């Protein structure tokens, strides 16, 4: 029987309202800087990966998450061919940090609230485990779902990011009540960081992806069909298997 269920956040229960490039372009336009949203989206992905490699986990223990994101913003606009000085890009960057601190930049996937209500009704501890910075709490509050969670654990607060097993160990501590790994289930969209990482820690896990078989095939990994769903609405019947004696 399960006593703890944890959920990944980004691309599992919440997503960007619009692609990052479109949101970057809209904010930049407020400061008189015209830019191509498509180029910005492509540059954002590259810049994010570069900073993730150079200063992992949003710069925790080093430059810190705000400077980390200012670096992403500067590289994104520069790589997209935008002509703006460093001071202007920092002004835009600070605006974007505020913008992505609330609910206006994000929205819930269809079925998220119903799923959260279902899990709460099963009498288990519900937590969030997310590779994100400390703004996540505020985002969940703005989206009206923070109250469903008994705890929210970000990689920035944990000082380790998925798939590191230490973040799952910290989640067990946050849950309390002497819950063990065999009594925990993690649900997420990333094969390596969510599904396999949780299993390596002795947890049960479920993969949620609209491209399940493609993801597994490309990774050369075989996943039990009973532990995969393509959308959140499919989770309700699957959870019966874990929580019903």
C-alpha positions in Angstrom: 0.0 0.0 0.0 1.2 3.5 -0.8 1.6 6.1 1.8 3.3 8.8 -0.3 2.7 10.1 -3.9 5.0 12.7 -5.4 4.5 14.6 -8.7 7.0 16.3 -11.0 5.7 19.8 -11.9 6.9 21.2 -15.2 5.5 19.3 -18.2 3.6 16.9 -15.8 0.9 19.0 -14.2 1.9 22.5 -15.4 3.3 24.0 -18.6 4.1 27.4 -20.2 1.0 29.3 -21.4 3.0 30.2 -24.5 6.4 29.1 -25.7 9.2 30.9 -23.8 10.3 32.8 -26.9 6.9 34.3 -27.3 6.8 35.4 -23.7 10.4 36.8 -23.9 9.5 38.7 -27.1 6.4 40.2 -25.5 8.3 41.5 -22.5 11.2 42.8 -24.7 8.7 44.7 -26.8 7.7 46.7 -23.7 11.2 48.1 -23.7 11.3 48.8 -27.4 13.2 45.7 -28.5 11.7 43.9 -31.4 12.6 40.2 -31.7 11.7 37.0 -33.4 9.7 34.7 -31.0 10.7 31.5 -32.9 14.4 32.4 -32.8 14.1 33.3 -29.1 12.5 29.9 -28.3 15.3 28.1 -30.1 18.0 30.3 -28.4 16.3 29.8 -25.0 16.6 26.0 -25.2 20.3 26.2 -26.1 21.1 28.9 -23.5 19.3 26.9 -20.8 21.3 23.8 -21.6 24.6 25.8 -21.6 23.9 27.4 -18.2 22.7 24.1 -16.8 26.1 22.6 -17.8 28.2 25.5 -16.5 26.3 26.2 -13.3 24.1 23.2 -12.5 20.8 23.4 -10.6 20.2 27.1 -11.2 23.6 28.1 -9.8 22.9 26.9 -6.3 25.9 27.3 -4.0 27.4 29.7 -6.6 25.9 32.6 -8.6 22.4 31.9 -7.3 19.2 31.4 -9.3 18.5 35.1 -10.1 21.9 35.7 -11.7 21.6 32.3 -13.4 18.4 33.4 -15.1 19.8 36.8 -16.0 22.6 34.8 -17.8 20.0 32.7 -19.7 18.2 35.9 -20.8 21.3 37.6 -22.0 22.5 34.6 -24.0 19.0 34.0 -25.4 18.6 37.5 -26.9 22.2 37.6 -28.0 22.0 34.2 -29.7 18.8 35.2 -31.4 20.6 38.1 -33.0 19.0 40.9 -30.9 21.0 44.1 -30.7 20.7 45.4 -27.1 23.3 46.5 -24.5 23.9 44.6 -21.3 22.0 47.1 -19.2 18.9 46.8 -21.3 19.0 43.0 -21.3 19.4 43.0 -17.5 16.3 45.2 -17.2 14.4 42.9 -19.5 15.8 39.9 -17.5 14.6 41.3 -14.1 11.1 41.8 -15.7 11.1 38.2 -17.0 12.1 36.9 -13.6 9.1 38.6 -12.1 6.9 37.5 -15.0 7.8 33.8 -14.5 7.3 34.1 -10.7 3.5 33.9 -10.9 0.7 32.2 -12.7 0.5 34.4 -15.8 3.4 32.5 -17.4 2.0 29.1 -16.7 -1.1 27.0 -16.9 -2.2 23.6 -15.6 -2.6 20.7 -17.9 -6.2 19.5 -18.4 -7.1 17.2 -15.5 -4.5 18.4 -13.1 -6.9 19.7 -10.4 -9.1 16.6 -10.7 -6.0 14.4 -10.3 -4.8 16.3 -7.2 -8.3 16.0 -5.6 -8.3 12.3 -6.4 -4.9 11.7 -4.7 -5.9 13.8 -1.7 -9.0 11.6 -1.3 -6.9 8.5 -1.2 -5.5 9.4 2.2 -1.8 9.5 1.2 0.8 12.2 1.7 1.1 14.3 -1.5 4.3 16.0 -2.4 6.0 17.8 -5.3 9.6 17.1 -6.4 10.7 19.5 -9.1 14.0 20.6 -10.7 13.2 24.2 -10.3 14.2 27.3 -8.3 12.5 28.8 -5.2 9.7 30.5 -7.2 7.7 27.3 -7.5 5.8 27.8 -4.3 4.5 31.2 -5.6 3.6 29.8 -9.0 1.5 27.0 -7.4 -0.2 29.5 -5.2 -1.1 31.7 -8.1 -2.5 28.7 -10.0 -4.6 27.8 -7.0 -3.2 24.3 -6.3 -0.5 24.8 -3.6 -3.0 23.7 -0.8 -3.2 20.2 -2.3 0.5 19.5 -1.4 1.8 18.5 2.0 5.2 19.6 0.8 7.0 21.1 -2.2 10.6 20.2 -2.7 12.6 22.0 -5.3 16.1 21.0 -6.5 17.3 24.4 -5.5 16.2 24.0 -1.9 17.4 20.4 -1.8 20.8 21.5 -3.4 20.6 18.4 -5.6 18.5 17.8 -8.7 16.8 14.7 -10.1 18.0 12.1 -11.0 20.2 12.4 -7.9 18.9 9.9 -5.4 19.4 12.4 -2.5 16.4 14.5 -3.6 14.1 11.4 -3.3 15.7 10.7 0.1 14.9 14.3 1.2 11.3 13.9 0.0 10.9 10.9 2.3 12.1 13.1 5.2 9.7 15.9 4.2 6.8 13.3 4.2 7.6 12.2 7.7 5.7 9.4 9.4 8.6 7.0 8.8 7.5 6.4 5.2 9.9 4.1 3.4 10.9 4.1 -0.3 8.8 0.9 -1.0 5.7 2.9 0.2 6.3 5.8 -2.2 5.3 6.5 -5.8 6.7 9.2 -8.1 4.9 10.4 -11.2 6.6 12.5 -13.9 7.2 13.0 -17.6 11.0 12.5 -17.8 12.2 8.9 -18.4 15.6 9.4 -16.8 15.0 12.1 -14.2 11.6 10.8 -13.0 10.7 7.3 -13.9 14.1 5.5 -13.7 15.5 7.8 -11.0 12.7 6.9 -8.6 13.0 3.2 -9.4 16.7 3.3 -8.6 15.8 4.6 -5.2 13.4 1.8 -4.5 10.3 3.8 -5.3 7.5 2.8 -7.6 7.1 5.2 -10.5 4.8 6.1 -13.4 5.8 7.8 -16.6 3.4 10.4 -18.2 4.1 11.3 -21.8 2.2 11.8 -25.0 5.1 10.1 -26.8 5.7 7.2 -24.5 6.9 4.5 -26.9 9.0 7.0 -28.9 10.7 8.2 -25.7 11.5 4.6 -24.5 12.6 3.4 -28.0 15.0 6.3 -28.4 16.5 5.7 -25.0 16.7 1.9 -25.5 14.7 1.3 -22.4 11.9 -1.1 -21.8 9.1 0.2 -19.5 6.2 -1.8 -18.2 3.1 -0.7 -20.0 1.2 -0.8 -16.7 3.5 2.0 -15.5 2.9 4.3 -18.4 0.1 6.7 -19.3 -0.3 9.2 -22.1 -2.3 11.8 -20.2 -3.3 12.7 -16.6 -6.8 11.4 -16.9 -5.5 7.9 -17.4 -3.9 8.0 -14.0 -7.1 7.6 -12.0 -7.6 3.9 -12.8 -3.9 3.2 -12.6 -3.7 4.6 -9.1 -6.4 2.2 -8.0 -3.8 -0.5 -8.6 -1.4 1.1 -6.1 -3.8 2.3 -3.4 -6.6 -0.3 -3.3 -6.0 -3.3 -1.2 
